[in-house]
Amino acid sequence: MTDARDVLAFRSRRPTVYATRGLVATSQPLAALAGLDILKAGGNAADAAIAGAAMLAVVEPMMTGPGGDCFALYYDARSRTVSALNGSGRAPAAASLESLRQRGVTRMPEYDGRAVSVPGAVAGWDDLITRHGTLTLADVLAPAIWTAEHGFPVTEVVAALWTGAVSKLLRAPDWTDGGDSAGPEQPSGAELLCTGRAPRAGEVVRLPALAGTLRAIAADGREWFYRGEFAHKAAAHVRRYGGWLAPDDMAEHESTWDVPIHTRYGAVELYECPPNGQGLATLLALGLARGFDLEALPAPDRTHLMIECMRLAFADAARWVADPHVVGLPLDALLTDAYAERRRRLIDPRHAAPAALPGDPRDNSDTVYLSVVDAEGNACSFINSLYRAFGTGLVVPGTGVALHNRAAGFALDPGHPNALAPGKRPYQTIIPALTLHALGPDAGALHACFGVVGGQQQPQGQFQILVNLLTLGLPPQAALDAPRWQLAAIPAGAGMQPTGAAEAGGRVLIEDGWDPALLAELERRGHRLQSVGGYDRASFGGAQLIIRDPATGVLAGASDPRLDGCAVGW
């Protein structure tokens, strides 16, 4: 019998999908179709993005939902402008770094109530629709509500992820959250299980409690979620598990519209949301790579230099990614050519660095992603997340809503910019991306709308995909299919808790499909490689990508084979 973990062996070929009137790419076919149906009904890229995000909250409930956060980049084709939506929540007013330190806690808890910051997704959905959409929130939530009520067959990767989270949802004796485990004897996480077990691939699942929540949001809007019944239920539940969340924290939440940060790479300008997201790491890595002729280099040299660029970029992101509304960050200085040149001198073209330390430019920083482009060329790069599978595993009773654990991204060093503090947003891994043409008559026109899921893999995946597209000239689907590498560690101090060792210069995970001679050369240069295959390839991130030809309006879409999704268009 075939091992279920072989579902990510990628033995079949995926084509690039072409369309002219609109295209949606995401990690689950029903979500892609929900977005496409909204486009066909007259909605635009913003409308379709929220329809797809809500559907993903149903069909991939361990990855995303109303209890999570979101970020978006929106490209307006008429004005040729990019706006950045920060839909992430803040730490509760009662959050106390000192109380954790007094109890001997050395890392932010990940799975109890203290890991819950205000969930910002629902406000983000509403704000994106209000500013850029053409339909109502009720219109775009309708497909997800119907699916949650009537049921859907579970896909393969989702079934595997669901199975791995059963003990967390049930707070089973064989599961530990690494912190306080006090709480109800019958955890409400059972609402998201099939009589105590995870659904199997192909099994039809209905989520009536989640349907009720989405229906209430559709009927009464964000008020019900942030000031009404849900807010009080969520706060009470979080406090039962040792957290700080209060109804007032929910009522005071609001999204922010920020000025995106960006940098040039080749003939395009890459746009990212500013911190508290880690998109800065992608921009820094590209700024370093810009100083090398990657196209002319042999594959071992190119791969080595990219890994070293990413190491330095992560070191800076760990130092400087924080909430800029609370602490001052030298973002403009970090993205200058002069700073990139200074950091680039630290890269040895023949040897892996034993350590990567952050610089200071003041001297002379579980998820779903979907991409939508409509017929007019508007684009929405949208990402929504609970962080770990089902977030904290805390499900608000009677609602079907799992609460994220984004507050686990705070640092406990009081001197760090990302230190836990009331009303502050934590380091966020989720980063949508957009590229615009930067040269010639097409300057300012949309080039690509894309993103990658997978925690710390996100900037690494974006970096590799852009090099595949722009330096190596791969077509969209091939750019996603190509094998990836992944730094398994980030510098200590960012508040994040990666699986691998925390030291810089740590392991490099290598996906199946690389040339053995290239890998041997990387090891000779000092890289500590670890091969990863089968189902574990999901850790290399699931990407979605849409490219638009400004001359013809033709859209070319691709969806990552590491997940269950697809690109669909008309």
Secondary structure as a PSIPRED ss2 file (coil, helix, strand):
# PSIPRED VFORMAT (PSIPRED V4.0)

   1 M C   1.000  0.000  0.000
   2 T C   1.000  0.000  0.000
   3 D C   1.000  0.000  0.000
   4 A H   0.000  1.000  0.000
   5 R H   0.000  1.000  0.000
   6 D H   0.000  1.000  0.000
   7 V H   0.000  1.000  0.000
   8 L H   0.000  1.000  0.000
   9 A C   1.000  0.000  0.000
  10 F C   1.000  0.000  0.000
  11 R C   1.000  0.000  0.000
  12 S C   1.000  0.000  0.000
  13 R C   1.000  0.000  0.000
  14 R C   1.000  0.000  0.000
  15 P C   1.000  0.000  0.000
  16 T C   1.000  0.000  0.000
  17 V E   0.000  0.000  1.000
  18 Y E   0.000  0.000  1.000
  19 A E   0.000  0.000  1.000
  20 T C   1.000  0.000  0.000
  21 R C   1.000  0.000  0.000
  22 G E   0.000  0.000  1.000
  23 L E   0.000  0.000  1.000
  24 V E   0.000  0.000  1.000
  25 A E   0.000  0.000  1.000
  26 T E   0.000  0.000  1.000
  27 S C   1.000  0.000  0.000
  28 Q C   1.000  0.000  0.000
  29 P H   0.000  1.000  0.000
  30 L H   0.000  1.000  0.000
  31 A H   0.000  1.000  0.000
  32 A H   0.000  1.000  0.000
  33 L H   0.000  1.000  0.000
  34 A H   0.000  1.000  0.000
  35 G H   0.000  1.000  0.000
  36 L H   0.000  1.000  0.000
  37 D H   0.000  1.000  0.000
  38 I H   0.000  1.000  0.000
  39 L H   0.000  1.000  0.000
  40 K H   0.000  1.000  0.000
  41 A C   1.000  0.000  0.000
  42 G C   1.000  0.000  0.000
  43 G C   1.000  0.000  0.000
  44 N C   1.000  0.000  0.000
  45 A H   0.000  1.000  0.000
  46 A H   0.000  1.000  0.000
  47 D H   0.000  1.000  0.000
  48 A H   0.000  1.000  0.000
  49 A H   0.000  1.000  0.000
  50 I H   0.000  1.000  0.000
  51 A H   0.000  1.000  0.000
  52 G H   0.000  1.000  0.000
  53 A H   0.000  1.000  0.000
  54 A H   0.000  1.000  0.000
  55 M H   0.000  1.000  0.000
  56 L H   0.000  1.000  0.000
  57 A H   0.000  1.000  0.000
  58 V H   0.000  1.000  0.000
  59 V H   0.000  1.000  0.000
  60 E C   1.000  0.000  0.000
  61 P C   1.000  0.000  0.000
  62 M C   1.000  0.000  0.000
  63 M C   1.000  0.000  0.000
  64 T C   1.000  0.000  0.000
  65 G C   1.000  0.000  0.000
  66 P C   1.000  0.000  0.000
  67 G C   1.000  0.000  0.000
  68 G C   1.000  0.000  0.000
  69 D E   0.000  0.000  1.000
  70 C E   0.000  0.000  1.000
  71 F E   0.000  0.000  1.000
  72 A E   0.000  0.000  1.000
  73 L E   0.000  0.000  1.000
  74 Y E   0.000  0.000  1.000
  75 Y E   0.000  0.000  1.000
  76 D E   0.000  0.000  1.000
  77 A C   1.000  0.000  0.000
  78 R C   1.000  0.000  0.000
  79 S C   1.000  0.000  0.000
  80 R C   1.000  0.000  0.000
  81 T E   0.000  0.000  1.000
  82 V E   0.000  0.000  1.000
  83 S E   0.000  0.000  1.000
  84 A E   0.000  0.000  1.000
  85 L E   0.000  0.000  1.000
  86 N E   0.000  0.000  1.000
  87 G E   0.000  0.000  1.000
  88 S C   1.000  0.000  0.000
  89 G C   1.000  0.000  0.000
  90 R C   1.000  0.000  0.000
  91 A C   1.000  0.000  0.000
  92 P C   1.000  0.000  0.000
  93 A C   1.000  0.000  0.000
  94 A C   1.000  0.000  0.000
  95 A C   1.000  0.000  0.000
  96 S C   1.000  0.000  0.000
  97 L H   0.000  1.000  0.000
  98 E H   0.000  1.000  0.000
  99 S H   0.000  1.000  0.000
 100 L H   0.000  1.000  0.000
 101 R H   0.000  1.000  0.000
 102 Q H   0.000  1.000  0.000
 103 R C   1.000  0.000  0.000
 104 G C   1.000  0.000  0.000
 105 V C   1.000  0.000  0.000
 106 T C   1.000  0.000  0.000
 107 R C   1.000  0.000  0.000
 108 M C   1.000  0.000  0.000
 109 P C   1.000  0.000  0.000
 110 E C   1.000  0.000  0.000
 111 Y C   1.000  0.000  0.000
 112 D C   1.000  0.000  0.000
 113 G H   0.000  1.000  0.000
 114 R H   0.000  1.000  0.000
 115 A H   0.000  1.000  0.000
 116 V C   1.000  0.000  0.000
 117 S C   1.000  0.000  0.000
 118 V C   1.000  0.000  0.000
 119 P C   1.000  0.000  0.000
 120 G C   1.000  0.000  0.000
 121 A H   0.000  1.000  0.000
 122 V H   0.000  1.000  0.000
 123 A H   0.000  1.000  0.000
 124 G H   0.000  1.000  0.000
 125 W H   0.000  1.000  0.000
 126 D H   0.000  1.000  0.000
 127 D H   0.000  1.000  0.000
 128 L H   0.000  1.000  0.000
 129 I H   0.000  1.000  0.000
 130 T H   0.000  1.000  0.000
 131 R H   0.000  1.000  0.000
 132 H H   0.000  1.000  0.000
 133 G C   1.000  0.000  0.000
 134 T C   1.000  0.000  0.000
 135 L C   1.000  0.000  0.000
 136 T C   1.000  0.000  0.000
 137 L H   0.000  1.000  0.000
 138 A H   0.000  1.000  0.000
 139 D H   0.000  1.000  0.000
 140 V H   0.000  1.000  0.000
 141 L H   0.000  1.000  0.000
 142 A H   0.000  1.000  0.000
 143 P H   0.000  1.000  0.000
 144 A H   0.000  1.000  0.000
 145 I H   0.000  1.000  0.000
 146 W H   0.000  1.000  0.000
 147 T H   0.000  1.000  0.000
 148 A H   0.000  1.000  0.000
 149 E H   0.000  1.000  0.000
 150 H H   0.000  1.000  0.000
 151 G C   1.000  0.000  0.000
 152 F E   0.000  0.000  1.000
 153 P E   0.000  0.000  1.000
 154 V C   1.000  0.000  0.000
 155 T C   1.000  0.000  0.000
 156 E H   0.000  1.000  0.000
 157 V H   0.000  1.000  0.000
 158 V H   0.000  1.000  0.000
 159 A H   0.000  1.000  0.000
 160 A H   0.000  1.000  0.000
 161 L H   0.000  1.000  0.000
 162 W H   0.000  1.000  0.000
 163 T H   0.000  1.000  0.000
 164 G H   0.000  1.000  0.000
 165 A C   1.000  0.000  0.000
 166 V H   0.000  1.000  0.000
 167 S H   0.000  1.000  0.000
 168 K H   0.000  1.000  0.000
 169 L H   0.000  1.000  0.000
 170 L H   0.000  1.000  0.000
 171 R C   1.000  0.000  0.000
 172 A C   1.000  0.000  0.000
 173 P C   1.000  0.000  0.000
 174 D C   1.000  0.000  0.000
 175 W C   1.000  0.000  0.000
 176 T C   1.000  0.000  0.000
 177 D C   1.000  0.000  0.000
 178 G C   1.000  0.000  0.000
 179 G C   1.000  0.000  0.000
 180 D C   1.000  0.000  0.000
 181 S C   1.000  0.000  0.000
 182 A C   1.000  0.000  0.000
 183 G C   1.000  0.000  0.000
 184 P C   1.000  0.000  0.000
 185 E C   1.000  0.000  0.000
 186 Q C   1.000  0.000  0.000
 187 P C   1.000  0.000  0.000
 188 S H   0.000  1.000  0.000
 189 G H   0.000  1.000  0.000
 190 A H   0.000  1.000  0.000
 191 E H   0.000  1.000  0.000
 192 L H   0.000  1.000  0.000
 193 L C   1.000  0.000  0.000
 194 C E   0.000  0.000  1.000
 195 T C   1.000  0.000  0.000
 196 G C   1.000  0.000  0.000
 197 R E   0.000  0.000  1.000
 198 A C   1.000  0.000  0.000
 199 P C   1.000  0.000  0.000
 200 R C   1.000  0.000  0.000
 201 A C   1.000  0.000  0.000
 202 G C   1.000  0.000  0.000
 203 E C   1.000  0.000  0.000
 204 V E   0.000  0.000  1.000
 205 V E   0.000  0.000  1.000
 206 R C   1.000  0.000  0.000
 207 L C   1.000  0.000  0.000
 208 P H   0.000  1.000  0.000
 209 A H   0.000  1.000  0.000
 210 L H   0.000  1.000  0.000
 211 A H   0.000  1.000  0.000
 212 G H   0.000  1.000  0.000
 213 T H   0.000  1.000  0.000
 214 L H   0.000  1.000  0.000
 215 R H   0.000  1.000  0.000
 216 A H   0.000  1.000  0.000
 217 I H   0.000  1.000  0.000
 218 A H   0.000  1.000  0.000
 219 A H   0.000  1.000  0.000
 220 D H   0.000  1.000  0.000
 221 G C   1.000  0.000  0.000
 222 R H   0.000  1.000  0.000
 223 E H   0.000  1.000  0.000
 224 W H   0.000  1.000  0.000
 225 F H   0.000  1.000  0.000
 226 Y H   0.000  1.000  0.000
 227 R C   1.000  0.000  0.000
 228 G C   1.000  0.000  0.000
 229 E H   0.000  1.000  0.000
 230 F H   0.000  1.000  0.000
 231 A H   0.000  1.000  0.000
 232 H H   0.000  1.000  0.000
 233 K H   0.000  1.000  0.000
 234 A H   0.000  1.000  0.000
 235 A H   0.000  1.000  0.000
 236 A H   0.000  1.000  0.000
 237 H H   0.000  1.000  0.000
 238 V H   0.000  1.000  0.000
 239 R H   0.000  1.000  0.000
 240 R H   0.000  1.000  0.000
 241 Y C   1.000  0.000  0.000
 242 G C   1.000  0.000  0.000
 243 G C   1.000  0.000  0.000
 244 W C   1.000  0.000  0.000
 245 L C   1.000  0.000  0.000
 246 A C   1.000  0.000  0.000
 247 P H   0.000  1.000  0.000
 248 D H   0.000  1.000  0.000
 249 D H   0.000  1.000  0.000
 250 M H   0.000  1.000  0.000
 251 A H   0.000  1.000  0.000
 252 E C   1.000  0.000  0.000
 253 H C   1.000  0.000  0.000
 254 E C   1.000  0.000  0.000
 255 S C   1.000  0.000  0.000
 256 T E   0.000  0.000  1.000
 257 W E   0.000  0.000  1.000
 258 D E   0.000  0.000  1.000
 259 V C   1.000  0.000  0.000
 260 P C   1.000  0.000  0.000
 261 I E   0.000  0.000  1.000
 262 H E   0.000  0.000  1.000
 263 T E   0.000  0.000  1.000
 264 R E   0.000  0.000  1.000
 265 Y E   0.000  0.000  1.000
 266 G C   1.000  0.000  0.000
 267 A C   1.000  0.000  0.000
 268 V E   0.000  0.000  1.000
 269 E E   0.000  0.000  1.000
 270 L E   0.000  0.000  1.000
 271 Y E   0.000  0.000  1.000
 272 E E   0.000  0.000  1.000
 273 C C   1.000  0.000  0.000
 274 P C   1.000  0.000  0.000
 275 P C   1.000  0.000  0.000
 276 N C   1.000  0.000  0.000
 277 G E   0.000  0.000  1.000
 278 Q C   1.000  0.000  0.000
 279 G H   0.000  1.000  0.000
 280 L H   0.000  1.000  0.000
 281 A H   0.000  1.000  0.000
 282 T H   0.000  1.000  0.000
 283 L H   0.000  1.000  0.000
 284 L H   0.000  1.000  0.000
 285 A H   0.000  1.000  0.000
 286 L H   0.000  1.000  0.000
 287 G H   0.000  1.000  0.000
 288 L H   0.000  1.000  0.000
 289 A H   0.000  1.000  0.000
 290 R C   1.000  0.000  0.000
 291 G C   1.000  0.000  0.000
 292 F C   1.000  0.000  0.000
 293 D C   1.000  0.000  0.000
 294 L H   0.000  1.000  0.000
 295 E H   0.000  1.000  0.000
 296 A H   0.000  1.000  0.000
 297 L C   1.000  0.000  0.000
 298 P C   1.000  0.000  0.000
 299 A H   0.000  1.000  0.000
 300 P H   0.000  1.000  0.000
 301 D H   0.000  1.000  0.000
 302 R H   0.000  1.000  0.000
 303 T H   0.000  1.000  0.000
 304 H H   0.000  1.000  0.000
 305 L H   0.000  1.000  0.000
 306 M H   0.000  1.000  0.000
 307 I H   0.000  1.000  0.000
 308 E H   0.000  1.000  0.000
 309 C H   0.000  1.000  0.000
 310 M H   0.000  1.000  0.000
 311 R H   0.000  1.000  0.000
 312 L H   0.000  1.000  0.000
 313 A H   0.000  1.000  0.000
 314 F H   0.000  1.000  0.000
 315 A H   0.000  1.000  0.000
 316 D H   0.000  1.000  0.000
 317 A H   0.000  1.000  0.000
 318 A H   0.000  1.000  0.000
 319 R H   0.000  1.000  0.000
 320 W H   0.000  1.000  0.000
 321 V C   1.000  0.000  0.000
 322 A C   1.000  0.000  0.000
 323 D C   1.000  0.000  0.000
 324 P C   1.000  0.000  0.000
 325 H C   1.000  0.000  0.000
 326 V C   1.000  0.000  0.000
 327 V C   1.000  0.000  0.000
 328 G C   1.000  0.000  0.000
 329 L C   1.000  0.000  0.000
 330 P C   1.000  0.000  0.000
 331 L H   0.000  1.000  0.000
 332 D H   0.000  1.000  0.000
 333 A H   0.000  1.000  0.000
 334 L H   0.000  1.000  0.000
 335 L C   1.000  0.000  0.000
 336 T C   1.000  0.000  0.000
 337 D H   0.000  1.000  0.000
 338 A H   0.000  1.000  0.000
 339 Y H   0.000  1.000  0.000
 340 A H   0.000  1.000  0.000
 341 E H   0.000  1.000  0.000
 342 R H   0.000  1.000  0.000
 343 R H   0.000  1.000  0.000
 344 R H   0.000  1.000  0.000
 345 R C   1.000  0.000  0.000
 346 L C   1.000  0.000  0.000
 347 I C   1.000  0.000  0.000
 348 D C   1.000  0.000  0.000
 349 P C   1.000  0.000  0.000
 350 R C   1.000  0.000  0.000
 351 H C   1.000  0.000  0.000
 352 A C   1.000  0.000  0.000
 353 A C   1.000  0.000  0.000
 354 P C   1.000  0.000  0.000
 355 A C   1.000  0.000  0.000
 356 A C   1.000  0.000  0.000
 357 L C   1.000  0.000  0.000
 358 P C   1.000  0.000  0.000
 359 G C   1.000  0.000  0.000
 360 D C   1.000  0.000  0.000
 361 P C   1.000  0.000  0.000
 362 R C   1.000  0.000  0.000
 363 D C   1.000  0.000  0.000
 364 N C   1.000  0.000  0.000
 365 S C   1.000  0.000  0.000
 366 D C   1.000  0.000  0.000
 367 T E   0.000  0.000  1.000
 368 V E   0.000  0.000  1.000
 369 Y E   0.000  0.000  1.000
 370 L E   0.000  0.000  1.000
 371 S E   0.000  0.000  1.000
 372 V E   0.000  0.000  1.000
 373 V E   0.000  0.000  1.000
 374 D E   0.000  0.000  1.000
 375 A C   1.000  0.000  0.000
 376 E C   1.000  0.000  0.000
 377 G C   1.000  0.000  0.000
 378 N C   1.000  0.000  0.000
 379 A E   0.000  0.000  1.000
 380 C E   0.000  0.000  1.000
 381 S E   0.000  0.000  1.000
 382 F E   0.000  0.000  1.000
 383 I E   0.000  0.000  1.000
 384 N E   0.000  0.000  1.000
 385 S E   0.000  0.000  1.000
 386 L C   1.000  0.000  0.000
 387 Y C   1.000  0.000  0.000
 388 R C   1.000  0.000  0.000
 389 A C   1.000  0.000  0.000
 390 F C   1.000  0.000  0.000
 391 G C   1.000  0.000  0.000
 392 T C   1.000  0.000  0.000
 393 G C   1.000  0.000  0.000
 394 L C   1.000  0.000  0.000
 395 V E   0.000  0.000  1.000
 396 V E   0.000  0.000  1.000
 397 P C   1.000  0.000  0.000
 398 G C   1.000  0.000  0.000
 399 T C   1.000  0.000  0.000
 400 G C   1.000  0.000  0.000
 401 V E   0.000  0.000  1.000
 402 A E   0.000  0.000  1.000
 403 L C   1.000  0.000  0.000
 404 H C   1.000  0.000  0.000
 405 N C   1.000  0.000  0.000
 406 R H   0.000  1.000  0.000
 407 A H   0.000  1.000  0.000
 408 A H   0.000  1.000  0.000
 409 G H   0.000  1.000  0.000
 410 F C   1.000  0.000  0.000
 411 A E   0.000  0.000  1.000
 412 L C   1.000  0.000  0.000
 413 D C   1.000  0.000  0.000
 414 P C   1.000  0.000  0.000
 415 G C   1.000  0.000  0.000
 416 H C   1.000  0.000  0.000
 417 P C   1.000  0.000  0.000
 418 N C   1.000  0.000  0.000
 419 A E   0.000  0.000  1.000
 420 L C   1.000  0.000  0.000
 421 A C   1.000  0.000  0.000
 422 P C   1.000  0.000  0.000
 423 G C   1.000  0.000  0.000
 424 K C   1.000  0.000  0.000
 425 R C   1.000  0.000  0.000
 426 P C   1.000  0.000  0.000
 427 Y C   1.000  0.000  0.000
 428 Q E   0.000  0.000  1.000
 429 T C   1.000  0.000  0.000
 430 I C   1.000  0.000  0.000
 431 I C   1.000  0.000  0.000
 432 P C   1.000  0.000  0.000
 433 A E   0.000  0.000  1.000
 434 L E   0.000  0.000  1.000
 435 T E   0.000  0.000  1.000
 436 L E   0.000  0.000  1.000
 437 H E   0.000  0.000  1.000
 438 A C   1.000  0.000  0.000
 439 L C   1.000  0.000  0.000
 440 G H   0.000  1.000  0.000
 441 P H   0.000  1.000  0.000
 442 D H   0.000  1.000  0.000
 443 A C   1.000  0.000  0.000
 444 G C   1.000  0.000  0.000
 445 A C   1.000  0.000  0.000
 446 L E   0.000  0.000  1.000
 447 H E   0.000  0.000  1.000
 448 A E   0.000  0.000  1.000
 449 C E   0.000  0.000  1.000
 450 F E   0.000  0.000  1.000
 451 G E   0.000  0.000  1.000
 452 V E   0.000  0.000  1.000
 453 V C   1.000  0.000  0.000
 454 G C   1.000  0.000  0.000
 455 G C   1.000  0.000  0.000
 456 Q C   1.000  0.000  0.000
 457 Q H   0.000  1.000  0.000
 458 Q H   0.000  1.000  0.000
 459 P H   0.000  1.000  0.000
 460 Q H   0.000  1.000  0.000
 461 G H   0.000  1.000  0.000
 462 Q H   0.000  1.000  0.000
 463 F H   0.000  1.000  0.000
 464 Q H   0.000  1.000  0.000
 465 I H   0.000  1.000  0.000
 466 L H   0.000  1.000  0.000
 467 V H   0.000  1.000  0.000
 468 N H   0.000  1.000  0.000
 469 L H   0.000  1.000  0.000
 470 L H   0.000  1.000  0.000
 471 T H   0.000  1.000  0.000
 472 L C   1.000  0.000  0.000
 473 G C   1.000  0.000  0.000
 474 L C   1.000  0.000  0.000
 475 P C   1.000  0.000  0.000
 476 P H   0.000  1.000  0.000
 477 Q H   0.000  1.000  0.000
 478 A H   0.000  1.000  0.000
 479 A H   0.000  1.000  0.000
 480 L H   0.000  1.000  0.000
 481 D H   0.000  1.000  0.000
 482 A C   1.000  0.000  0.000
 483 P C   1.000  0.000  0.000
 484 R C   1.000  0.000  0.000
 485 W E   0.000  0.000  1.000
 486 Q E   0.000  0.000  1.000
 487 L E   0.000  0.000  1.000
 488 A C   1.000  0.000  0.000
 489 A C   1.000  0.000  0.000
 490 I C   1.000  0.000  0.000
 491 P C   1.000  0.000  0.000
 492 A C   1.000  0.000  0.000
 493 G C   1.000  0.000  0.000
 494 A C   1.000  0.000  0.000
 495 G C   1.000  0.000  0.000
 496 M C   1.000  0.000  0.000
 497 Q C   1.000  0.000  0.000
 498 P C   1.000  0.000  0.000
 499 T C   1.000  0.000  0.000
 500 G C   1.000  0.000  0.000
 501 A C   1.000  0.000  0.000
 502 A C   1.000  0.000  0.000
 503 E C   1.000  0.000  0.000
 504 A C   1.000  0.000  0.000
 505 G C   1.000  0.000  0.000
 506 G C   1.000  0.000  0.000
 507 R C   1.000  0.000  0.000
 508 V E   0.000  0.000  1.000
 509 L E   0.000  0.000  1.000
 510 I E   0.000  0.000  1.000
 511 E E   0.000  0.000  1.000
 512 D C   1.000  0.000  0.000
 513 G C   1.000  0.000  0.000
 514 W C   1.000  0.000  0.000
 515 D C   1.000  0.000  0.000
 516 P H   0.000  1.000  0.000
 517 A H   0.000  1.000  0.000
 518 L H   0.000  1.000  0.000
 519 L H   0.000  1.000  0.000
 520 A H   0.000  1.000  0.000
 521 E H   0.000  1.000  0.000
 522 L H   0.000  1.000  0.000
 523 E H   0.000  1.000  0.000
 524 R H   0.000  1.000  0.000
 525 R C   1.000  0.000  0.000
 526 G C   1.000  0.000  0.000
 527 H C   1.000  0.000  0.000
 528 R C   1.000  0.000  0.000
 529 L E   0.000  0.000  1.000
 530 Q E   0.000  0.000  1.000
 531 S E   0.000  0.000  1.000
 532 V E   0.000  0.000  1.000
 533 G C   1.000  0.000  0.000
 534 G H   0.000  1.000  0.000
 535 Y H   0.000  1.000  0.000
 536 D H   0.000  1.000  0.000
 537 R H   0.000  1.000  0.000
 538 A H   0.000  1.000  0.000
 539 S H   0.000  1.000  0.000
 540 F H   0.000  1.000  0.000
 541 G C   1.000  0.000  0.000
 542 G C   1.000  0.000  0.000
 543 A E   0.000  0.000  1.000
 544 Q E   0.000  0.000  1.000
 545 L E   0.000  0.000  1.000
 546 I E   0.000  0.000  1.000
 547 I E   0.000  0.000  1.000
 548 R E   0.000  0.000  1.000
 549 D C   1.000  0.000  0.000
 550 P C   1.000  0.000  0.000
 551 A C   1.000  0.000  0.000
 552 T C   1.000  0.000  0.000
 553 G C   1.000  0.000  0.000
 554 V C   1.000  0.000  0.000
 555 L E   0.000  0.000  1.000
 556 A E   0.000  0.000  1.000
 557 G E   0.000  0.000  1.000
 558 A E   0.000  0.000  1.000
 559 S E   0.000  0.000  1.000
 560 D C   1.000  0.000  0.000
 561 P C   1.000  0.000  0.000
 562 R C   1.000  0.000  0.000
 563 L C   1.000  0.000  0.000
 564 D C   1.000  0.000  0.000
 565 G C   1.000  0.000  0.000
 566 C E   0.000  0.000  1.000
 567 A E   0.000  0.000  1.000
 568 V E   0.000  0.000  1.000
 569 G E   0.000  0.000  1.000
 570 W C   1.000  0.000  0.000
